[in-house]
Amino acid sequence: MWPIIFPTIPLVDYIKKAYNIHPDAKYIGFFDFGCPVTVIKDQELIKSITVKHFDSFVNHRGFVDPAEEPFFGNNLFSLHDEKWRAMRNLLSPAFTSSKMKGMFKLMSDCAARYADYFVEQSQKKPLEINSKETFTRYTNDVIATCAFGIEVDSMRHPKNDFYIFGRKGTNFDGLRSLKFFMVRSFPRFTKLLNIKIIDDDVEVFFTQIVKDTIAMRDEKGIVRPDMIQLMMETRKNEESGSLNIQEMTAQAFIFFLGGFDTTSTLMCFAAQEVACHPDIQSKLQAEIDEVFEKYNDNPPYEAIQNLAYLDAVLAEALRMYPVAGFLDRVCNREFQLPPALPGKKSVTLKPGDNIWVPVYPMNRDPKIHPNPDVFDPDRFISNGKTPTSAITSLTFGLGPRMCIGNRFALLETKTLFAHILRKCWLKPAKRAIVPIQISNSTIAMTAKGGFWLDIQPRDKYPA
């Protein structure tokens, strides 16, 4: 049981301790606050469960009653069985490569604006940034324009409502971290106390945003290639039925949650490691400079997507600091596991049994990744390219239940890094803890002491 109320170690280190109890076992068992969990350690068995036998492990563990908290309980992550399949099929077209290409210009404009802001401010005086706050402002602006059709500049207008309510709805530090944990682990108890994950004012704000966006598009005949538009199109499909405002808002918010908080966390860890390794930063800038110079400082979607070393840097950041320390599934039909160790008996999982995939421990396992605590992007380079599986493996999930927004998250991250590193140097600020240590103050993956960078303009950057 992770001592979350009085945490002494980070959650991921607690999972890692359990993972290492029987190093050679294909799986182990432990209790998650009274709930028995089978932790699958064998890579082939993980693939079998999440891909080949996906129909036996379709759902995540449910902990929010959609009837009690529809804003959170009706989103794609929380939905089960056929409701999940229907929603997944509905939303998937919003995240194809062609849709990402259509959104790229919006992302690139946001990223260029942030890079210009850093140069402008750092030329006036030494610039130290709180990376988490800064990068969430960027992800906020990207989601606002790509998903909602709303243009905001959260660096120059820091108190805009979209950012304020977004930050409030996705902040799981301190007491909110405890509240999330209580709802997840003791749902009946928190239901009696009417404890909710998302505050009412946040729900009201996002619901109104969705209502206003739909009304404006209907009135003016606006059509955009985004999630809101796809959900609006369901109104034309009489067979499958249309989504109501509540369901639309739930999907829009989980998209916001994933893009706002988890993506900014990836940016923070990656930027901090790049700042701490000048050789890696120089190599990255050389790759970026070549592309920007080739395309007169306006690289297209394909050029950003083909930045192989940047891919490797992000793959390594995702390996060392996976946003989710573990993946979960619930067994929905009997499934026989092979013996955990030679000479032992097989185990049959029953419907309702919980399994975890220990992402963080596996990513730090020296038998899988030699020198696992060393930030080394070159481990992911093969013939000058970074395999796609290296970027998406484990961290974004596996199989049909893989994170639907992983392409979006990676593209907005790559776009920001390309623009910033084209014009700026990143250096660890004096208050930053180097090397990075994982914080034990929250269930979310974050750095002890926070993320702090000094931003310096490069001697050579486009005017």
Buried (B, 14 or more C-beta within 10 A) or exposed (E): EBEBEEBEEBBBBBBBEBBBEEEEBBBBBBEBEEEEBBBBBBBEBBEBBBBEBBEBBBBBBBBBBBEEBBBBBBBBBBBBEEBBEBBBEBBEEBBEEEBBBBBBEBBBBBBBBBBBBBBEBBEEEEBBBBBBBBBBBBBBBBBBBBBBBBEBBBBEEEEBEBBBBBBBBBBBBEEBBBBBBBBBBBBEEBBEEEBBBBBEEBBEBBBEBBEEBBEEBEEEEEEBBBBBBBBBBBEEEEEEEBBBEBBBBBBBBBBBBBBBBBBBBBBBBBBBBBBBBEEBBEBBBEBBBEBBEEEEBEBEBEBBBBBBBBBBBBBBBBBBBBBBBBBBBBBBEEBEBBEBEEEEEEBEBEEEBBBBBBBBBBBBBEEEBEEBEEBBBEBBBEEEBBBEEBBBBBBBBBBEBBBBBBBBBBBBBBBBBBBBBBBBBBBBBEEBBEEBEBBBEBBBBBBEEBBBBBBBBEEEBEE
